[in-house]
Amino acid sequence: MGVSHDKYDNSFKIVNNSSCTINHFAPTTKVIHDNFDIMEGLMTIVHVITTILKTMDGPSGKLWHNGRKDAQNIIPASNGTVKTTGKIIPELNGKFTGMALCVPTPNVSAMDMTCHLEKSSKYSDIKKVVKQASESPIKVMLGSTED
């Protein structure tokens, strides 16, 4: 089950489940796009520190921000989530820009998505379709709460 499982082809040599970031961005985005037609959007991921970051400030080659000490800095980073989403949901290709912030915590991530929608909608409309999707077969990928 996935956001593009209906496009699976037996000729595929590799099938990838990708990262935690894409696993929460793609289902949410697909539900909103299927119901309200996303015209453009901005995605920001707040992500845990990763193994590519340093435990002490130091050289990091071409990406200066990867040389910052991970446990005491919020580190801006590029993120492949937007590009990957455009590959698995082709109708969204090129419609999003995105960025990531690596924060000094060992386990958590959060996503903020701001969209310009083709169809007029209220926040309550969006919450309703996401809640409905979380109770459908896509519930293995998407949850909803009022907490």
CNS distance restraints for C-alpha pairs under 8 A (distance, minus, plus):
assign (resid   1 and name CA) (resid   5 and name CA) 5.79 0.50 0.50
assign (resid   1 and name CA) (resid 138 and name CA) 7.39 0.50 0.50
assign (resid   1 and name CA) (resid 140 and name CA) 7.82 0.50 0.50
assign (resid   2 and name CA) (resid  27 and name CA) 7.78 0.50 0.50
assign (resid   2 and name CA) (resid 138 and name CA) 7.59 0.50 0.50
assign (resid   2 and name CA) (resid 141 and name CA) 7.51 0.50 0.50
assign (resid   3 and name CA) (resid  26 and name CA) 6.83 0.50 0.50
assign (resid   3 and name CA) (resid  27 and name CA) 5.98 0.50 0.50
assign (resid   3 and name CA) (resid  30 and name CA) 6.92 0.50 0.50
assign (resid   3 and name CA) (resid  88 and name CA) 7.42 0.50 0.50
assign (resid   3 and name CA) (resid  89 and name CA) 7.43 0.50 0.50
assign (resid   4 and name CA) (resid   8 and name CA) 7.17 0.50 0.50
assign (resid   4 and name CA) (resid  88 and name CA) 6.06 0.50 0.50
assign (resid   4 and name CA) (resid  89 and name CA) 6.75 0.50 0.50
assign (resid   8 and name CA) (resid  12 and name CA) 7.62 0.50 0.50
assign (resid  17 and name CA) (resid  23 and name CA) 7.70 0.50 0.50
assign (resid  18 and name CA) (resid  22 and name CA) 6.59 0.50 0.50
assign (resid  18 and name CA) (resid  23 and name CA) 7.17 0.50 0.50
assign (resid  19 and name CA) (resid  23 and name CA) 6.19 0.50 0.50
assign (resid  20 and name CA) (resid  24 and name CA) 6.57 0.50 0.50
assign (resid  21 and name CA) (resid  25 and name CA) 6.13 0.50 0.50
assign (resid  21 and name CA) (resid  45 and name CA) 7.44 0.50 0.50
assign (resid  21 and name CA) (resid  81 and name CA) 6.65 0.50 0.50
assign (resid  21 and name CA) (resid 109 and name CA) 7.72 0.50 0.50
assign (resid  21 and name CA) (resid 111 and name CA) 7.91 0.50 0.50
assign (resid  22 and name CA) (resid  26 and name CA) 5.54 0.50 0.50
assign (resid  22 and name CA) (resid  81 and name CA) 5.44 0.50 0.50
assign (resid  22 and name CA) (resid  84 and name CA) 7.54 0.50 0.50
assign (resid  22 and name CA) (resid  85 and name CA) 7.07 0.50 0.50
assign (resid  23 and name CA) (resid  27 and name CA) 6.90 0.50 0.50
assign (resid  23 and name CA) (resid 141 and name CA) 7.27 0.50 0.50
assign (resid  24 and name CA) (resid  28 and name CA) 6.44 0.50 0.50
assign (resid  24 and name CA) (resid 111 and name CA) 7.99 0.50 0.50
assign (resid  24 and name CA) (resid 141 and name CA) 7.40 0.50 0.50
assign (resid  24 and name CA) (resid 142 and name CA) 7.25 0.50 0.50
assign (resid  25 and name CA) (resid  29 and name CA) 5.94 0.50 0.50
assign (resid  25 and name CA) (resid  81 and name CA) 7.64 0.50 0.50
assign (resid  25 and name CA) (resid  85 and name CA) 7.97 0.50 0.50
assign (resid  25 and name CA) (resid 111 and name CA) 7.26 0.50 0.50
assign (resid  26 and name CA) (resid  30 and name CA) 5.93 0.50 0.50
assign (resid  26 and name CA) (resid  85 and name CA) 6.00 0.50 0.50
assign (resid  27 and name CA) (resid  31 and name CA) 6.26 0.50 0.50
assign (resid  27 and name CA) (resid 138 and name CA) 7.97 0.50 0.50
assign (resid  27 and name CA) (resid 141 and name CA) 6.72 0.50 0.50
assign (resid  27 and name CA) (resid 142 and name CA) 6.44 0.50 0.50
assign (resid  28 and name CA) (resid  32 and name CA) 6.35 0.50 0.50
assign (resid  28 and name CA) (resid 130 and name CA) 7.34 0.50 0.50
assign (resid  28 and name CA) (resid 142 and name CA) 7.08 0.50 0.50
assign (resid  29 and name CA) (resid  33 and name CA) 5.93 0.50 0.50
assign (resid  30 and name CA) (resid  34 and name CA) 5.89 0.50 0.50
assign (resid  30 and name CA) (resid  89 and name CA) 7.57 0.50 0.50
assign (resid  31 and name CA) (resid  35 and name CA) 6.38 0.50 0.50
assign (resid  31 and name CA) (resid 129 and name CA) 7.29 0.50 0.50
assign (resid  31 and name CA) (resid 130 and name CA) 6.58 0.50 0.50
assign (resid  31 and name CA) (resid 133 and name CA) 7.09 0.50 0.50
assign (resid  32 and name CA) (resid  36 and name CA) 5.77 0.50 0.50
assign (resid  32 and name CA) (resid  37 and name CA) 7.13 0.50 0.50
assign (resid  32 and name CA) (resid  38 and name CA) 7.27 0.50 0.50
assign (resid  32 and name CA) (resid 126 and name CA) 6.98 0.50 0.50
assign (resid  32 and name CA) (resid 129 and name CA) 7.58 0.50 0.50
assign (resid  32 and name CA) (resid 130 and name CA) 7.39 0.50 0.50
assign (resid  33 and name CA) (resid  37 and name CA) 4.41 0.50 0.50
assign (resid  33 and name CA) (resid  38 and name CA) 5.01 0.50 0.50
assign (resid  35 and name CA) (resid 129 and name CA) 7.54 0.50 0.50
assign (resid  36 and name CA) (resid 117 and name CA) 5.98 0.50 0.50
assign (resid  36 and name CA) (resid 118 and name CA) 6.23 0.50 0.50
assign (resid  36 and name CA) (resid 119 and name CA) 5.00 0.50 0.50
assign (resid  36 and name CA) (resid 120 and name CA) 7.50 0.50 0.50
assign (resid  36 and name CA) (resid 121 and name CA) 7.50 0.50 0.50
assign (resid  37 and name CA) (resid 117 and name CA) 5.68 0.50 0.50
assign (resid  37 and name CA) (resid 118 and name CA) 5.22 0.50 0.50
assign (resid  37 and name CA) (resid 119 and name CA) 6.38 0.50 0.50
assign (resid  38 and name CA) (resid  92 and name CA) 7.66 0.50 0.50
assign (resid  38 and name CA) (resid  95 and name CA) 7.79 0.50 0.50
assign (resid  38 and name CA) (resid 115 and name CA) 6.45 0.50 0.50
assign (resid  38 and name CA) (resid 116 and name CA) 6.10 0.50 0.50
assign (resid  38 and name CA) (resid 117 and name CA) 4.62 0.50 0.50
assign (resid  38 and name CA) (resid 118 and name CA) 6.12 0.50 0.50
assign (resid  39 and name CA) (resid  95 and name CA) 6.45 0.50 0.50
assign (resid  39 and name CA) (resid 115 and name CA) 7.35 0.50 0.50
assign (resid  39 and name CA) (resid 116 and name CA) 5.56 0.50 0.50
assign (resid  39 and name CA) (resid 117 and name CA) 5.46 0.50 0.50
assign (resid  39 and name CA) (resid 118 and name CA) 5.99 0.50 0.50
assign (resid  40 and name CA) (resid  95 and name CA) 4.56 0.50 0.50
assign (resid  40 and name CA) (resid  96 and name CA) 5.62 0.50 0.50
assign (resid  40 and name CA) (resid 115 and name CA) 5.79 0.50 0.50
assign (resid  40 and name CA) (resid 116 and name CA) 5.36 0.50 0.50
assign (resid  40 and name CA) (resid 117 and name CA) 7.35 0.50 0.50
assign (resid  41 and name CA) (resid  95 and name CA) 6.24 0.50 0.50
assign (resid  41 and name CA) (resid  96 and name CA) 4.64 0.50 0.50
assign (resid  41 and name CA) (resid  97 and name CA) 6.52 0.50 0.50
assign (resid  41 and name CA) (resid 113 and name CA) 6.98 0.50 0.50
assign (resid  41 and name CA) (resid 114 and name CA) 5.47 0.50 0.50
assign (resid  41 and name CA) (resid 115 and name CA) 4.14 0.50 0.50
assign (resid  41 and name CA) (resid 116 and name CA) 6.07 0.50 0.50
assign (resid  42 and name CA) (resid  96 and name CA) 5.48 0.50 0.50
assign (resid  42 and name CA) (resid  97 and name CA) 5.04 0.50 0.50
assign (resid  42 and name CA) (resid  98 and name CA) 5.52 0.50 0.50
assign (resid  42 and name CA) (resid 113 and name CA) 5.76 0.50 0.50
assign (resid  42 and name CA) (resid 114 and name CA) 5.26 0.50 0.50
assign (resid  42 and name CA) (resid 115 and name CA) 6.50 0.50 0.50
assign (resid  43 and name CA) (resid  82 and name CA) 7.65 0.50 0.50
assign (resid  43 and name CA) (resid  96 and name CA) 6.99 0.50 0.50
assign (resid  43 and name CA) (resid  97 and name CA) 6.34 0.50 0.50
assign (resid  43 and name CA) (resid  98 and name CA) 4.57 0.50 0.50
assign (resid  43 and name CA) (resid  99 and name CA) 6.57 0.50 0.50
assign (resid  43 and name CA) (resid 111 and name CA) 7.00 0.50 0.50
assign (resid  43 and name CA) (resid 112 and name CA) 5.71 0.50 0.50
assign (resid  43 and name CA) (resid 113 and name CA) 4.49 0.50 0.50
assign (resid  43 and name CA) (resid 114 and name CA) 6.51 0.50 0.50
assign (resid  44 and name CA) (resid  98 and name CA) 5.62 0.50 0.50
assign (resid  44 and name CA) (resid  99 and name CA) 5.06 0.50 0.50
assign (resid  44 and name CA) (resid 100 and name CA) 5.62 0.50 0.50
assign (resid  44 and name CA) (resid 101 and name CA) 7.66 0.50 0.50
assign (resid  44 and name CA) (resid 111 and name CA) 5.75 0.50 0.50
assign (resid  44 and name CA) (resid 112 and name CA) 5.12 0.50 0.50
assign (resid  44 and name CA) (resid 113 and name CA) 6.45 0.50 0.50
assign (resid  45 and name CA) (resid  98 and name CA) 7.88 0.50 0.50
assign (resid  45 and name CA) (resid  99 and name CA) 6.40 0.50 0.50
assign (resid  45 and name CA) (resid 100 and name CA) 4.60 0.50 0.50
assign (resid  45 and name CA) (resid 101 and name CA) 6.19 0.50 0.50
assign (resid  45 and name CA) (resid 109 and name CA) 7.09 0.50 0.50
assign (resid  45 and name CA) (resid 110 and name CA) 5.81 0.50 0.50
assign (resid  45 and name CA) (resid 111 and name CA) 4.56 0.50 0.50
assign (resid  45 and name CA) (resid 112 and name CA) 6.43 0.50 0.50
assign (resid  46 and name CA) (resid 100 and name CA) 5.86 0.50 0.50
assign (resid  46 and name CA) (resid 101 and name CA) 4.86 0.50 0.50
assign (resid  46 and name CA) (resid 102 and name CA) 6.02 0.50 0.50
assign (resid  46 and name CA) (resid 103 and name CA) 6.80 0.50 0.50
assign (resid  46 and name CA) (resid 109 and name CA) 5.37 0.50 0.50
assign (resid  46 and name CA) (resid 110 and name CA) 5.09 0.50 0.50
assign (resid  46 and name CA) (resid 111 and name CA) 6.26 0.50 0.50
assign (resid  47 and name CA) (resid 100 and name CA) 6.84 0.50 0.50
assign (resid  47 and name CA) (resid 101 and name CA) 5.94 0.50 0.50
assign (resid  47 and name CA) (resid 102 and name CA) 4.74 0.50 0.50
assign (resid  47 and name CA) (resid 103 and name CA) 6.07 0.50 0.50
assign (resid  47 and name CA) (resid 108 and name CA) 6.55 0.50 0.50
assign (resid  47 and name CA) (resid 109 and name CA) 4.55 0.50 0.50
assign (resid  47 and name CA) (resid 110 and name CA) 6.71 0.50 0.50
assign (resid  48 and name CA) (resid 102 and name CA) 5.46 0.50 0.50
assign (resid  48 and name CA) (resid 103 and name CA) 5.46 0.50 0.50
assign (resid  48 and name CA) (resid 104 and name CA) 6.57 0.50 0.50
assign (resid  48 and name CA) (resid 105 and name CA) 5.56 0.50 0.50
assign (resid  48 and name CA) (resid 106 and name CA) 5.73 0.50 0.50
assign (resid  48 and name CA) (resid 107 and name CA) 5.81 0.50 0.50
assign (resid  48 and name CA) (resid 108 and name CA) 5.74 0.50 0.50
assign (resid  48 and name CA) (resid 109 and name CA) 6.11 0.50 0.50
assign (resid  49 and name CA) (resid  53 and name CA) 6.93 0.50 0.50
assign (resid  49 and name CA) (resid  70 and name CA) 6.20 0.50 0.50
assign (resid  49 and name CA) (resid  71 and name CA) 7.61 0.50 0.50
assign (resid  49 and name CA) (resid 102 and name CA) 5.39 0.50 0.50
assign (resid  49 and name CA) (resid 103 and name CA) 5.83 0.50 0.50
assign (resid  49 and name CA) (resid 104 and name CA) 5.83 0.50 0.50
assign (resid  49 and name CA) (resid 105 and name CA) 6.34 0.50 0.50
assign (resid  49 and name CA) (resid 106 and name CA) 6.34 0.50 0.50
assign (resid  50 and name CA) (resid 102 and name CA) 7.82 0.50 0.50
assign (resid  52 and name CA) (resid  66 and name CA) 7.02 0.50 0.50
assign (resid  53 and name CA) (resid  66 and name CA) 5.28 0.50 0.50
assign (resid  53 and name CA) (resid  67 and name CA) 6.63 0.50 0.50
assign (resid  53 and name CA) (resid  68 and name CA) 7.09 0.50 0.50
assign (resid  53 and name CA) (resid  69 and name CA) 7.10 0.50 0.50
assign (resid  53 and name CA) (resid  70 and name CA) 5.83 0.50 0.50
assign (resid  54 and name CA) (resid  58 and name CA) 7.27 0.50 0.50
assign (resid  54 and name CA) (resid  66 and name CA) 6.88 0.50 0.50
assign (resid  54 and name CA) (resid  67 and name CA) 5.91 0.50 0.50
assign (resid  54 and name CA) (resid  68 and name CA) 6.26 0.50 0.50
assign (resid  54 and name CA) (resid  69 and name CA) 5.24 0.50 0.50
assign (resid  54 and name CA) (resid  70 and name CA) 5.75 0.50 0.50
assign (resid  55 and name CA) (resid  69 and name CA) 5.09 0.50 0.50
assign (resid  55 and name CA) (resid  70 and name CA) 5.67 0.50 0.50
assign (resid  55 and name CA) (resid  71 and name CA) 6.86 0.50 0.50
assign (resid  56 and name CA) (resid  67 and name CA) 7.85 0.50 0.50
assign (resid  56 and name CA) (resid  68 and name CA) 6.92 0.50 0.50
assign (resid  56 and name CA) (resid  69 and name CA) 4.56 0.50 0.50
assign (resid  56 and name CA) (resid  70 and name CA) 7.40 0.50 0.50
assign (resid  57 and name CA) (resid  67 and name CA) 5.48 0.50 0.50
assign (resid  57 and name CA) (resid  68 and name CA) 4.69 0.50 0.50
assign (resid  57 and name CA) (resid  69 and name CA) 4.64 0.50 0.50
assign (resid  58 and name CA) (resid  67 and name CA) 4.98 0.50 0.50
assign (resid  58 and name CA) (resid  68 and name CA) 6.70 0.50 0.50
assign (resid  58 and name CA) (resid  69 and name CA) 7.83 0.50 0.50
assign (resid  59 and name CA) (resid  64 and name CA) 7.31 0.50 0.50
assign (resid  59 and name CA) (resid  67 and name CA) 5.28 0.50 0.50
assign (resid  60 and name CA) (resid  64 and name CA) 6.02 0.50 0.50
assign (resid  60 and name CA) (resid  65 and name CA) 7.86 0.50 0.50
assign (resid  60 and name CA) (resid  66 and name CA) 5.79 0.50 0.50
assign (resid  60 and name CA) (resid  67 and name CA) 4.74 0.50 0.50
assign (resid  63 and name CA) (resid  67 and name CA) 7.46 0.50 0.50
assign (resid  64 and name CA) (resid  68 and name CA) 7.58 0.50 0.50
assign (resid  65 and name CA) (resid  75 and name CA) 6.38 0.50 0.50
assign (resid  65 and name CA) (resid  76 and name CA) 6.96 0.50 0.50
assign (resid  65 and name CA) (resid  77 and name CA) 7.40 0.50 0.50
assign (resid  66 and name CA) (resid  75 and name CA) 7.66 0.50 0.50
assign (resid  68 and name CA) (resid  73 and name CA) 7.01 0.50 0.50
assign (resid  68 and name CA) (resid  75 and name CA) 7.34 0.50 0.50
assign (resid  69 and name CA) (resid  73 and name CA) 6.35 0.50 0.50
assign (resid  70 and name CA) (resid  74 and name CA) 7.60 0.50 0.50
assign (resid  70 and name CA) (resid  75 and name CA) 7.54 0.50 0.50
assign (resid  70 and name CA) (resid 102 and name CA) 7.99 0.50 0.50
assign (resid  70 and name CA) (resid 103 and name CA) 7.49 0.50 0.50
assign (resid  70 and name CA) (resid 104 and name CA) 5.99 0.50 0.50
assign (resid  71 and name CA) (resid 103 and name CA) 7.69 0.50 0.50
assign (resid  71 and name CA) (resid 104 and name CA) 4.56 0.50 0.50
assign (resid  71 and name CA) (resid 105 and name CA) 7.27 0.50 0.50
assign (resid  72 and name CA) (resid 104 and name CA) 6.08 0.50 0.50
assign (resid  73 and name CA) (resid 103 and name CA) 6.70 0.50 0.50
assign (resid  73 and name CA) (resid 104 and name CA) 6.47 0.50 0.50
assign (resid  74 and name CA) (resid 101 and name CA) 6.28 0.50 0.50
assign (resid  74 and name CA) (resid 102 and name CA) 5.62 0.50 0.50
assign (resid  74 and name CA) (resid 103 and name CA) 4.75 0.50 0.50
assign (resid  74 and name CA) (resid 104 and name CA) 6.70 0.50 0.50
assign (resid  75 and name CA) (resid 101 and name CA) 5.50 0.50 0.50
assign (resid  75 and name CA) (resid 102 and name CA) 4.99 0.50 0.50
assign (resid  75 and name CA) (resid 103 and name CA) 6.59 0.50 0.50
assign (resid  76 and name CA) (resid  99 and name CA) 7.49 0.50 0.50
assign (resid  76 and name CA) (resid 100 and name CA) 5.91 0.50 0.50
assign (resid  76 and name CA) (resid 101 and name CA) 4.63 0.50 0.50
assign (resid  76 and name CA) (resid 102 and name CA) 6.37 0.50 0.50
assign (resid  77 and name CA) (resid  99 and name CA) 6.52 0.50 0.50
assign (resid  77 and name CA) (resid 100 and name CA) 5.09 0.50 0.50
assign (resid  77 and name CA) (resid 101 and name CA) 5.92 0.50 0.50
assign (resid  77 and name CA) (resid 102 and name CA) 7.00 0.50 0.50
assign (resid  78 and name CA) (resid  98 and name CA) 7.81 0.50 0.50
assign (resid  78 and name CA) (resid  99 and name CA) 5.58 0.50 0.50
assign (resid  78 and name CA) (resid 100 and name CA) 5.86 0.50 0.50
assign (resid  79 and name CA) (resid  98 and name CA) 6.87 0.50 0.50
assign (resid  79 and name CA) (resid  99 and name CA) 5.79 0.50 0.50
assign (resid  79 and name CA) (resid 100 and name CA) 5.80 0.50 0.50
assign (resid  80 and name CA) (resid  84 and name CA) 6.03 0.50 0.50
assign (resid  81 and name CA) (resid  85 and name CA) 5.99 0.50 0.50
assign (resid  81 and name CA) (resid  98 and name CA) 7.71 0.50 0.50
assign (resid  82 and name CA) (resid  86 and name CA) 6.37 0.50 0.50
assign (resid  82 and name CA) (resid  96 and name CA) 6.10 0.50 0.50
assign (resid  82 and name CA) (resid  97 and name CA) 6.43 0.50 0.50
assign (resid  82 and name CA) (resid  98 and name CA) 6.18 0.50 0.50
assign (resid  83 and name CA) (resid  87 and name CA) 6.62 0.50 0.50
assign (resid  83 and name CA) (resid  93 and name CA) 7.20 0.50 0.50
assign (resid  83 and name CA) (resid  94 and name CA) 7.73 0.50 0.50
assign (resid  84 and name CA) (resid  88 and name CA) 6.44 0.50 0.50
assign (resid  85 and name CA) (resid  89 and name CA) 5.71 0.50 0.50
assign (resid  85 and name CA) (resid  90 and name CA) 7.70 0.50 0.50
assign (resid  85 and name CA) (resid  92 and name CA) 7.21 0.50 0.50
assign (resid  85 and name CA) (resid  93 and name CA) 7.16 0.50 0.50
assign (resid  86 and name CA) (resid  90 and name CA) 5.01 0.50 0.50
assign (resid  86 and name CA) (resid  91 and name CA) 7.09 0.50 0.50
assign (resid  86 and name CA) (resid  92 and name CA) 5.16 0.50 0.50
assign (resid  86 and name CA) (resid  93 and name CA) 3.68 0.50 0.50
assign (resid  86 and name CA) (resid  94 and name CA) 6.65 0.50 0.50
assign (resid  87 and name CA) (resid  93 and name CA) 6.64 0.50 0.50
assign (resid  89 and name CA) (resid  93 and name CA) 7.03 0.50 0.50
assign (resid  92 and name CA) (resid  96 and name CA) 7.43 0.50 0.50
assign (resid 121 and name CA) (resid 125 and name CA) 6.02 0.50 0.50
assign (resid 121 and name CA) (resid 126 and name CA) 7.13 0.50 0.50
assign (resid 122 and name CA) (resid 126 and name CA) 6.65 0.50 0.50
assign (resid 123 and name CA) (resid 127 and name CA) 6.22 0.50 0.50
assign (resid 124 and name CA) (resid 128 and name CA) 6.06 0.50 0.50
assign (resid 125 and name CA) (resid 129 and name CA) 6.50 0.50 0.50
assign (resid 126 and name CA) (resid 130 and name CA) 6.24 0.50 0.50
assign (resid 127 and name CA) (resid 131 and name CA) 6.01 0.50 0.50
assign (resid 128 and name CA) (resid 132 and name CA) 6.15 0.50 0.50
assign (resid 129 and name CA) (resid 133 and name CA) 6.06 0.50 0.50
assign (resid 130 and name CA) (resid 134 and name CA) 6.17 0.50 0.50
assign (resid 130 and name CA) (resid 144 and name CA) 6.90 0.50 0.50
assign (resid 131 and name CA) (resid 135 and name CA) 6.61 0.50 0.50
assign (resid 131 and name CA) (resid 143 and name CA) 7.54 0.50 0.50
assign (resid 131 and name CA) (resid 144 and name CA) 5.51 0.50 0.50
assign (resid 131 and name CA) (resid 145 and name CA) 7.85 0.50 0.50
assign (resid 132 and name CA) (resid 136 and name CA) 6.52 0.50 0.50
assign (resid 133 and name CA) (resid 137 and name CA) 7.64 0.50 0.50
assign (resid 133 and name CA) (resid 138 and name CA) 6.23 0.50 0.50
assign (resid 133 and name CA) (resid 139 and name CA) 6.66 0.50 0.50
assign (resid 133 and name CA) (resid 142 and name CA) 7.35 0.50 0.50
assign (resid 134 and name CA) (resid 138 and name CA) 6.29 0.50 0.50
assign (resid 134 and name CA) (resid 139 and name CA) 4.43 0.50 0.50
assign (resid 134 and name CA) (resid 142 and name CA) 5.27 0.50 0.50
assign (resid 134 and name CA) (resid 143 and name CA) 4.96 0.50 0.50
assign (resid 134 and name CA) (resid 144 and name CA) 5.97 0.50 0.50
assign (resid 135 and name CA) (resid 139 and name CA) 5.60 0.50 0.50
assign (resid 135 and name CA) (resid 143 and name CA) 8.00 0.50 0.50
assign (resid 138 and name CA) (resid 142 and name CA) 6.22 0.50 0.50
assign (resid 139 and name CA) (resid 143 and name CA) 6.09 0.50 0.50
